[in-house]
Amino acid sequence: MRKCKSTVKEVQKQDEEVMAVIESCYSLATFEMPLHCPRYKKADYEKMEEWKVDVLLREREYGLNLKGSLEEKRKFAMGTFLWPDQL
């Protein structure tokens, strides 16, 4: 018969640590879908100021904290909220 190197308590502790890491990662990466999508057109996003893009994505409803240039944030918002025929 093979002997196990870990005790039940050690395995339970490891499981708890893994779950704590998973829960912390999940809480950092959650996305809350609001009841509606923004009603901006492509032209609106193309001229939108950075603070407004940040408020739209992060602070207002979506919980997305994007790093990058204003152009990258605008492209992300357009790709997320516009239908393909609107791009």
N, C-alpha and C positions, 0 to 999 in steps of 0.2 A: 504494500500500500504506500502511496506517495504522501509525503508530509507537506502541508501547506506552510509557507513561510510567514504569512500574515495572519493575524488574529482577526476575529470578526469585528472587534472594536476599531482596529486599524483600517479595515476596509470601509466601515461605516464613516469614519472620519475623512477618508479620501473621497468618498462619495459626496459628503457634505461640502468639502472644499471645491470639488468639481461643479456641483450645483450652484454654489455661491458665485463662481466665475461665470457660469452660463447665465445666471440671473442678472449679474452686473452688466454683461455684454448685451443681453437682451434689452435691458432698460436704457442703455445708451443708444441702441439702434432701433427703437420703436418708431413706427410711422402711424400717425392717426389720420385716417381718411375722414375728412369733413363731409358734410351732407351735400356740398356743392363744389364745383370746380370754379376757379376764377374765370371771369368772362372778359379776358383781354384778348386782343387780336395780335397777330405777329408784329405789326407795326408798333403796338403799345409796348411789347417786350423789348423791341429793338431800341427804343428811346427811353426805356425805364431807368431811373436812377438806381444806383447800387443799394442805397438804404431801403428803397421800396421793394426791390427784389429780395433783399434779406428779410424784410418784414413779412413779405408774402410767404416765403419758404420756411422760415424759422419761427418767427415770433407769433405770427397770426394764427395759423391753423395746422401747419404740416409738420412741424418739429424737425425740419431738415436743416442742419447747420453745415452748409457747404463752404469749403475752402477753395479758393481759386480767384481768377480774375473776374471782372464784371462781365466780360464777354462769355466766359465759361458758365457763369451763373445764369445769364440770359438764355444761352443755348439749352441748359438743363431745364429751365422753366418752360421754354417753348416745347422741348421734346416731351415733357411731362404733361403739360396741360393743353396742348393743341392737338387736334386730330391731324392725321397725315395729310389730308387735303388742304389743311390750313397752313402747312409749313411752307 
